[in-house]
Amino acid sequence: MEPCSAAKAGQVKAVLTSPAKLITESLAGIVTALALIPEVISFSVISGVDPKVSLIASFVICLTLSFIGGRPAMVSAAAGSVALVIGPMVAAHGVNYILPTVVLAGVMQILFGWLGLARMMRYIPQSVMTGFVNALGILIFMAQVPHIIGHGPMVWLFFAITLAIVLGLPRLFTAIPAPLIAIVLLTAVVAYSGMHLPNVGDEGSMSPGLPGFNSLQVALNWQTLSIIWPAAISVALVGLMESLLTAKLVDELTDTPSNKHRESWGLGIANILAAFYGGVAGCAMIGQTIVNVELGKARSRVSTVVAACVLLLLVSVLSQVMAKIPMVVLAAIMVIVSIKTVNWHSLQPKTLRRLPVSETLIMLFTVLITVWTSNLALGVVVGAVFATLLFARRISHIIVADRSLSPSGDRVTYQVQGPLFFASSNDLYEHFDYANDPEQVVIDLSAAQVWDASSVSVLDSIEHRYHRHGCEVTLVGLAGRSEAIHQRVSTHRQ
């Protein structure tokens, strides 16, 4: 059941009228904004754009989806998965093609949302979702390693202190999120002590001020379309898939539903706006969403509105303060996020023994592809395809055809059971004794289901093979959709 607008408005009203909830949501938004900054800056390098461009685009996307998105408390911004697919186009043709690419991708996402294609998410198996979550935890952890290793003993000391604050402080004090306390406290210590640790300012330009609106710098013609459409399709699909998967994950974490169709067209609108003010596309940020929902305990749109506003404030006014935040502090927080992200239950020996081997293989294959390519969307697609192939293989061997000979010996009946489709129906050939059966052959399909034209073609071939041996074949038991498909496709219509 999808949440209605009245319920969402009521949720926001409940937060705004409760000082405690408002403080919780606001503090979660502040922590989330701080966690966004280094990742967005690093993704800007992949996209080939200025860091401030990505930060402003992140503000636009986050704020827009706070109002029109379908999943409250989910954080969206300029994301690495989108940067990976748009970066090669920028390298080949230049940054001027980003705007039309992102606009075209946004239009596609709006169409996907209006056409209801978000419902395709229901076909992603749970084993693939588990692999997706585990791979995400690994990728988040791996992204933090360069900020910790190879920077000297002080970085390790601050890493340990951050872990101690974030993990230990909530046992004593919960009014303010522990990650926020760690960021403020340790940034102040570094600033006033005069020591130098790698900080946010080292990742990219933190000059104050805001960029202006973007204008189209390339001609709108077939040549431009031929350049941008492959990247636009990739941006649209990758962004949608990651957002919808994140929405599904947050649904499970919070035990609340989301509107996937609304999230789809909302993401399209947000990307179009970001293209004209900012410049790059984005989608849900899974790690930062977990920071918001799990560490910050946010549950409403207020948290993401606050995150967007704080991000704008940091970029425009407090850029020099933001630049002094030690990267190791943010990295330590994200390490904790990565540990919380992994579904440890799925890796326990007793769980692995209980699950079918195929389910474990699908999960591990999804993890392997995702980590190998650093592309969450590709890992999910490949994992889903692998799961489909294993499913098709498994059910292709469950066809049963019980043979019974009449007392007089002049008629044989085959009772077929199971689903008949392109994979399973090919095995049906082997269940018949063409050379030795009597002249009257009855194939009873009352316990079978004909799913496609391949199955009808196999039944026709079986009849044809019997005719070559002088046998008469009668099909019985077809009904409903099975009968309709057979009547429409068969060359031996009854």
C-alpha positions as CSV (number, residue, x, y, z in Angstrom):
1,M,0.0,0.0,0.0
2,E,1.4,3.4,-1.0
3,P,1.4,6.2,1.6
4,C,-1.1,8.9,0.9
5,S,-0.2,12.6,0.8
6,A,-2.3,13.3,3.8
7,A,-0.3,10.8,5.8
8,K,2.9,12.4,4.7
9,A,1.7,15.9,5.6
10,G,0.6,14.5,9.0
11,Q,4.1,13.1,9.6
12,V,5.8,16.4,8.8
13,K,3.3,18.2,11.0
14,A,4.0,15.8,13.9
15,V,7.7,16.6,13.6
16,L,7.2,20.4,13.4
17,T,4.9,20.4,16.5
18,S,7.2,18.2,18.6
19,P,10.4,20.0,19.7
20,A,12.1,16.7,20.5
21,K,11.4,15.2,17.1
22,L,12.3,18.5,15.3
23,I,15.7,18.5,17.1
24,T,16.3,14.9,16.2
25,E,15.5,15.4,12.5
26,S,17.5,18.7,12.3
27,L,20.6,17.2,13.9
28,A,20.3,14.1,11.7
29,G,20.2,16.5,8.7
30,I,23.3,18.4,9.8
31,V,25.3,15.2,10.2
32,T,24.1,14.0,6.8
33,A,25.1,17.2,5.1
34,L,28.6,16.9,6.6
35,A,28.9,13.3,5.5
36,L,27.8,14.2,2.0
37,I,30.6,16.7,1.3
38,P,33.8,14.6,0.8
39,E,31.9,11.9,-1.2
40,V,30.3,14.5,-3.5
41,I,33.7,16.3,-4.0
42,S,35.4,13.0,-4.9
43,F,32.7,12.1,-7.4
44,S,33.1,15.5,-9.1
45,V,36.6,14.4,-10.1
46,I,35.1,11.3,-11.8
47,S,32.6,13.5,-13.6
48,G,35.2,15.9,-14.7
49,V,33.5,19.0,-13.2
50,D,34.4,21.5,-10.5
51,P,33.7,20.3,-6.9
52,K,31.4,23.3,-6.2
53,V,29.3,22.4,-9.2
54,S,28.6,18.9,-7.7
55,L,27.9,20.4,-4.3
56,I,25.4,22.9,-5.7
57,A,23.7,20.2,-7.8
58,S,23.5,18.1,-4.6
59,F,21.7,20.9,-2.8
60,V,19.2,21.2,-5.6
61,I,18.6,17.4,-5.9
62,C,18.3,16.9,-2.1
63,L,16.0,19.9,-1.6
64,T,13.7,19.1,-4.6
65,L,13.3,15.4,-3.6
66,S,12.6,16.5,0.0
67,F,9.4,18.0,-1.3
68,I,8.4,15.8,-4.2
69,G,10.2,12.5,-3.7
70,G,8.5,9.3,-2.7
71,R,10.7,8.2,0.2
72,P,10.9,10.4,3.3
73,A,14.3,10.6,5.0
74,M,16.1,9.3,1.9
75,V,19.1,11.4,0.9
76,S,19.8,12.1,-2.8
77,A,22.7,14.0,-4.3
78,A,25.3,13.9,-7.0
79,A,26.3,10.2,-6.8
80,G,29.3,8.1,-7.8
81,S,27.3,5.6,-9.8
82,V,26.0,8.4,-12.1
83,A,29.5,10.0,-12.3
84,L,30.9,6.7,-13.5
85,V,28.6,6.7,-16.6
86,I,28.8,10.4,-17.4
87,G,32.6,10.8,-16.9
88,P,33.7,9.0,-20.1
89,M,31.4,11.3,-22.2
90,V,32.8,14.4,-20.5
91,A,36.3,13.1,-21.2
92,A,35.5,12.5,-24.9
93,H,33.4,15.5,-25.7
94,G,33.7,18.1,-22.9
95,V,31.6,19.5,-20.0
96,N,29.3,21.4,-22.4
97,Y,27.4,18.2,-23.1
98,I,26.5,17.5,-19.5
99,L,23.5,19.8,-19.4
100,P,21.6,18.3,-22.4
101,T,22.6,14.8,-21.2
102,V,21.2,15.3,-17.7
103,V,18.0,17.0,-19.0
104,L,17.4,14.1,-21.4
105,A,18.0,11.6,-18.6
106,G,15.6,13.5,-16.4
107,V,12.9,13.4,-19.0
108,M,13.4,9.6,-19.3
109,Q,13.1,9.2,-15.5
110,I,9.8,11.2,-15.5
111,L,8.5,8.9,-18.3
112,F,9.6,5.8,-16.4
113,G,7.7,7.1,-13.3
114,W,4.5,8.0,-15.2
115,L,4.5,4.7,-17.0
116,G,4.8,2.8,-13.7
117,L,8.0,1.0,-14.6
118,A,9.1,1.2,-10.9
119,R,7.0,-1.8,-10.3
120,M,9.8,-3.9,-12.0
121,M,11.6,-3.7,-8.7
122,R,9.4,-6.5,-7.4
123,Y,11.3,-8.9,-9.7
124,I,14.6,-8.4,-7.9
125,P,15.1,-11.5,-5.7
126,Q,15.9,-11.2,-2.0
127,S,19.2,-12.9,-2.5
128,V,20.2,-10.1,-5.0
129,M,19.0,-7.4,-2.5
130,T,21.2,-9.1,0.2
131,G,24.2,-9.1,-2.1
132,F,23.5,-5.5,-3.0
133,V,23.5,-4.5,0.7
134,N,26.7,-6.5,1.5
135,A,28.5,-5.1,-1.6
136,L,27.5,-1.6,-0.6
137,G,29.0,-2.0,2.8
138,I,32.3,-3.2,1.2
139,L,32.4,-0.3,-1.2
140,I,31.7,2.2,1.5
141,F,34.5,0.7,3.6
142,M,37.0,0.6,0.7
143,A,36.3,4.3,-0.2
144,Q,37.5,5.2,3.3
145,V,40.7,3.3,3.3
146,P,42.8,6.0,1.4
147,H,41.8,8.6,4.1
148,I,43.2,6.4,6.9
149,I,46.1,4.4,5.7
150,G,49.5,6.0,4.9
151,H,48.9,9.3,6.7
152,G,50.9,8.8,9.9
153,P,50.1,8.0,13.6
154,M,48.0,11.1,14.3
155,V,45.4,10.1,11.7
156,W,45.1,6.7,13.3
157,L,44.8,8.4,16.7
158,F,41.9,10.6,15.5
159,F,40.4,7.6,13.8
160,A,40.3,5.7,17.1
161,I,39.0,8.7,19.0
162,T,36.2,9.1,16.5
163,L,35.2,5.5,16.7
164,A,35.2,5.8,20.5
165,I,33.0,8.8,20.5
166,V,30.5,7.5,17.9
167,L,30.2,4.1,19.4
168,G,30.6,4.9,23.1
169,L,28.9,8.3,23.6
170,P,25.3,7.1,22.8
171,R,25.5,4.8,25.9
172,L,25.7,8.0,28.1
173,F,24.2,10.8,26.0
174,T,21.7,10.7,23.1
175,A,20.4,14.3,22.9
176,I,22.9,15.2,20.1
177,P,24.0,12.6,17.5
178,A,27.5,11.3,18.4
179,P,28.8,11.7,14.9
180,L,28.0,15.5,15.0
181,I,29.8,15.8,18.4
182,A,32.8,14.0,16.9
183,I,33.0,16.2,13.9
184,V,32.7,19.5,15.8
185,L,34.9,18.5,18.7
186,L,37.8,17.0,16.6
187,T,37.7,19.8,14.0
188,A,38.0,22.3,16.8
189,V,40.9,20.4,18.3
190,V,42.8,20.3,15.0
191,A,42.1,23.9,14.2
192,Y,43.2,25.3,17.6
193,S,46.2,23.0,18.1
194,G,47.7,24.0,14.8
195,M,48.3,20.5,13.6
196,H,47.7,19.6,10.0
197,L,45.7,16.5,9.1
198,P,44.3,15.9,5.6
199,N,41.0,17.8,5.5
200,V,38.0,18.5,3.2
201,G,39.8,21.5,1.7
202,D,42.5,19.2,0.3
203,E,39.8,17.3,-1.7
204,G,38.8,20.3,-3.9
205,S,38.3,24.1,-4.1
206,M,36.3,25.5,-1.2
207,S,36.1,29.2,-2.4
208,P,33.0,31.0,-1.1
209,G,30.1,32.1,-3.3
210,L,27.7,30.5,-5.6
211,P,27.8,29.7,-9.4
212,G,25.2,31.1,-11.7
213,F,22.6,29.3,-13.8
214,N,23.8,27.2,-16.7
215,S,23.0,27.8,-20.3
216,L,23.1,25.5,-23.2
217,Q,26.5,25.7,-24.9
218,V,26.0,23.2,-27.7
219,A,23.6,23.1,-30.7
220,L,20.5,21.0,-30.4
221,N,20.9,18.8,-33.5
222,W,21.2,15.1,-34.4
223,Q,25.0,15.2,-33.8
224,T,24.5,16.3,-30.2
225,L,21.7,13.7,-29.7
226,S,24.0,11.0,-31.1
227,I,26.6,12.0,-28.5
228,I,24.4,12.4,-25.4
229,W,21.7,9.7,-25.8
230,P,23.9,6.7,-24.7
231,A,25.1,8.5,-21.6
232,A,21.5,9.8,-20.9
233,I,20.0,6.3,-21.0
234,S,22.7,5.1,-18.6
235,V,22.3,8.0,-16.2
236,A,18.5,7.5,-16.2
237,L,18.6,3.8,-15.6
238,V,21.5,3.7,-13.1
239,G,20.1,6.6,-11.1
240,L,16.6,5.1,-11.0
241,M,17.8,1.7,-10.0
242,E,20.0,3.0,-7.2
243,S,17.3,5.3,-5.9
244,L,14.6,2.6,-6.0
245,L,16.9,0.0,-4.4
246,T,17.7,2.5,-1.6
247,A,14.0,3.3,-1.1
248,K,13.3,-0.4,-0.7
249,L,16.2,-0.7,1.8
250,V,14.9,2.3,3.8
251,D,11.4,0.7,3.7
252,E,12.8,-2.3,5.4
253,L,14.9,-0.3,7.9
254,T,12.0,1.9,9.0
255,D,9.0,-0.5,8.4
256,T,7.3,2.2,6.4
257,P,6.2,2.2,2.8
258,S,7.3,4.6,0.0
259,N,5.9,5.7,-3.3
260,K,8.3,4.3,-6.0
261,H,6.5,5.9,-8.9
262,R,6.7,9.3,-7.3
263,E,10.3,8.8,-6.5
264,S,11.0,8.0,-10.2
265,W,9.4,11.1,-11.7
266,G,10.6,13.2,-8.8
267,L,14.2,12.2,-9.5
268,G,13.7,13.2,-13.1
269,I,12.5,16.7,-12.1
270,A,15.3,17.1,-9.6
271,N,17.9,16.2,-12.2
272,I,16.5,18.6,-14.7
273,L,16.6,21.4,-12.1
274,A,20.2,20.4,-11.1
275,A,21.3,20.5,-14.8
276,F,20.4,24.2,-15.0
277,Y,21.6,25.2,-11.5
278,G,24.6,23.0,-10.6
279,G,25.3,20.9,-13.6
280,V,25.4,17.2,-12.8
281,A,22.9,14.5,-12.2
282,G,22.4,12.4,-9.1
283,C,20.3,9.8,-7.3
284,A,20.0,8.4,-3.8
285,M,23.1,8.3,-1.7
286,I,22.9,5.0,0.1
287,G,25.7,5.5,2.7
288,Q,24.4,9.0,3.6
289,T,20.9,7.7,3.8
290,I,22.0,5.2,6.3
291,V,23.7,7.9,8.3
292,N,20.4,9.9,8.3
293,V,18.1,6.9,9.1
294,E,20.3,4.7,11.3
295,L,22.8,7.0,13.0
296,G,20.5,10.1,13.0
297,K,17.2,8.3,13.5
298,A,15.5,10.5,11.0
299,R,12.1,9.5,9.6
300,S,10.7,12.5,7.9
301,R,11.3,15.0,5.1
302,V,12.4,17.6,7.6
303,S,15.8,15.9,7.9
304,T,16.6,16.1,4.2
305,V,15.4,19.7,4.0
306,V,17.8,20.6,6.8
307,A,20.6,18.6,5.1
308,A,20.0,20.5,1.9
309,C,20.0,23.9,3.6
310,V,23.1,23.1,5.7
311,L,24.9,22.0,2.6
312,L,24.0,25.3,0.9
313,L,25.1,27.2,3.9
314,L,28.4,25.3,4.1
315,V,29.1,25.9,0.4
316,S,28.2,29.5,0.3
317,V,29.0,31.0,3.6
318,L,30.9,28.5,5.8
319,S,33.1,27.1,3.1
320,Q,36.3,27.9,4.9
321,V,35.0,26.2,8.1
322,M,33.9,23.2,6.1
323,A,37.4,22.9,4.5
324,K,39.0,22.4,7.9
325,I,37.0,19.2,8.8
326,P,39.6,16.3,9.0
327,M,38.9,13.7,6.5
328,V,39.8,10.9,8.9
329,V,36.8,11.9,11.2
330,L,34.4,11.6,8.3
331,A,36.1,8.4,7.2
332,A,35.7,6.8,10.6
333,I,32.0,7.7,10.7
334,M,31.5,6.1,7.2
335,V,33.4,3.0,8.4
336,I,30.8,2.5,11.1
337,V,28.1,3.0,8.5
338,S,29.7,0.4,6.3
339,I,29.7,-2.1,9.2
340,K,26.1,-1.4,9.9
341,T,25.2,-1.7,6.3
342,V,26.4,-5.3,5.8
343,N,23.8,-7.9,6.5
344,W,25.9,-10.0,8.9
345,H,23.0,-12.5,9.5
346,S,23.3,-13.5,5.8
347,L,26.9,-14.5,6.4
348,Q,26.5,-16.6,9.5
349,P,27.3,-20.3,9.1
350,K,23.9,-21.4,10.3
351,T,22.2,-19.1,7.8
352,L,24.4,-20.4,4.9
353,R,23.6,-24.0,5.9
354,R,19.9,-23.3,6.0
355,L,19.6,-21.5,2.6
356,P,19.7,-23.3,-0.7
357,V,23.2,-23.2,-2.3
358,S,21.7,-21.3,-5.3
359,E,20.6,-18.5,-3.1
360,T,24.1,-18.1,-1.6
361,L,25.7,-18.2,-5.0
362,I,23.4,-15.4,-6.2
363,M,24.2,-13.3,-3.2
364,L,28.0,-13.9,-3.6
365,F,27.9,-13.3,-7.4
366,T,26.1,-10.0,-6.9
367,V,28.7,-8.9,-4.3
368,L,31.5,-10.0,-6.6
369,I,30.2,-8.1,-9.7
370,T,29.4,-5.0,-7.7
371,V,32.7,-4.7,-5.9
372,W,34.6,-5.6,-9.1
373,T,33.0,-2.9,-11.2
374,S,32.2,-0.4,-8.4
375,N,28.8,-0.1,-10.0
376,L,25.9,-1.0,-7.8
377,A,23.3,-0.9,-10.6
378,L,25.3,-3.2,-12.8
379,G,25.8,-5.6,-10.0
380,V,22.1,-5.8,-9.3
381,V,21.3,-6.3,-13.0
382,V,23.8,-9.1,-13.4
383,G,22.7,-10.7,-10.1
384,A,19.1,-10.6,-11.2
385,V,19.9,-12.2,-14.6
386,F,22.0,-14.9,-12.8
387,A,19.1,-15.5,-10.4
388,T,16.7,-15.8,-13.4
389,L,18.9,-18.3,-15.1
390,L,19.3,-20.4,-12.0
391,F,15.5,-20.3,-11.5
392,A,14.8,-21.3,-15.1
393,R,17.3,-24.2,-14.8
394,R,15.8,-25.4,-11.5
395,I,12.2,-25.4,-12.7
396,S,13.1,-26.8,-16.1
397,H,13.6,-30.2,-14.6
398,I,10.4,-30.5,-12.7
399,I,8.2,-31.7,-15.5
400,V,6.6,-35.1,-14.9
401,A,4.8,-37.2,-17.5
402,D,3.3,-40.3,-15.9
403,R,2.5,-43.1,-18.5
404,S,-0.4,-45.4,-18.0
405,L,-1.5,-48.1,-20.5
406,S,-5.2,-49.0,-20.9
407,P,-6.3,-52.6,-19.9
408,S,-6.9,-53.4,-23.6
409,G,-3.4,-52.2,-24.5
410,D,-4.7,-50.1,-27.4
411,R,-4.4,-46.7,-25.7
412,V,-1.7,-44.9,-23.6
413,T,-2.3,-41.8,-21.5
414,Y,0.5,-39.4,-20.4
415,Q,-0.4,-37.3,-17.3
416,V,1.8,-34.2,-17.6
417,Q,2.4,-32.1,-14.5
418,G,4.3,-28.8,-14.1
419,P,4.9,-25.5,-15.9
420,L,5.7,-25.6,-19.6
421,F,7.8,-22.8,-20.9
422,F,10.8,-22.4,-23.1
423,A,13.2,-24.1,-20.8
424,S,11.1,-26.9,-19.2
425,S,9.2,-27.8,-22.4
426,N,12.3,-28.9,-24.2
427,D,12.7,-31.7,-21.7
428,L,9.1,-32.9,-22.4
429,Y,10.3,-34.7,-25.6
430,E,12.1,-37.3,-23.5
431,H,9.1,-38.5,-21.6
432,F,7.4,-40.3,-24.5
433,D,7.9,-43.7,-26.0
434,Y,7.2,-42.9,-29.6
435,A,8.3,-46.2,-31.2
436,N,6.5,-48.5,-28.8
437,D,3.3,-46.7,-27.9
438,P,-0.1,-48.0,-29.3
439,E,-2.0,-46.1,-32.0
440,Q,-4.1,-44.0,-29.6
441,V,-2.1,-41.6,-27.5
442,V,-3.7,-39.2,-25.0
443,I,-1.7,-36.3,-23.5
444,D,-3.5,-35.0,-20.4
445,L,-2.4,-31.4,-19.6
446,S,-5.0,-30.7,-16.8
447,A,-2.1,-30.6,-14.3
448,A,0.2,-28.5,-16.5
449,Q,0.3,-24.9,-17.5
450,V,1.3,-23.7,-21.0
451,W,3.1,-20.4,-20.6
452,D,4.5,-19.5,-24.0
453,A,4.7,-20.3,-27.8
454,S,7.8,-22.4,-27.3
455,S,5.7,-24.9,-25.3
456,V,3.1,-25.0,-28.0
457,S,5.8,-25.6,-30.6
458,V,7.1,-28.6,-28.5
459,L,3.6,-30.1,-28.2
460,D,3.2,-29.8,-32.0
461,S,6.5,-31.5,-32.5
462,I,5.5,-34.3,-30.2
463,E,2.3,-34.8,-32.2
464,H,4.2,-34.7,-35.5
465,R,6.7,-37.3,-34.2
466,Y,3.8,-39.6,-33.2
467,H,2.2,-39.1,-36.6
468,R,5.3,-40.4,-38.2
469,H,4.8,-43.7,-36.3
470,G,1.1,-43.9,-37.3
471,C,-0.2,-42.8,-33.9
472,E,-3.2,-40.5,-33.3
473,V,-2.6,-37.9,-30.5
474,T,-5.3,-36.3,-28.5
475,L,-4.6,-33.4,-26.2
476,V,-7.0,-33.0,-23.2
477,G,-7.1,-30.9,-20.1
478,L,-6.2,-27.5,-21.6
479,A,-8.2,-24.7,-20.1
480,G,-8.1,-20.9,-19.6
481,R,-4.9,-19.2,-20.6
482,S,-3.2,-22.4,-21.6
483,E,-6.0,-23.3,-24.1
484,A,-6.0,-19.7,-25.5
485,I,-2.2,-19.8,-26.2
486,H,-2.5,-23.3,-27.7
487,Q,-5.4,-22.3,-30.0
488,R,-3.7,-19.2,-31.1
489,V,-0.2,-20.6,-31.8
490,S,-0.6,-24.3,-32.6
491,T,-0.4,-25.6,-36.1
492,H,-2.5,-28.7,-35.1
493,R,-5.6,-26.9,-33.8
494,Q,-8.1,-29.1,-32.2
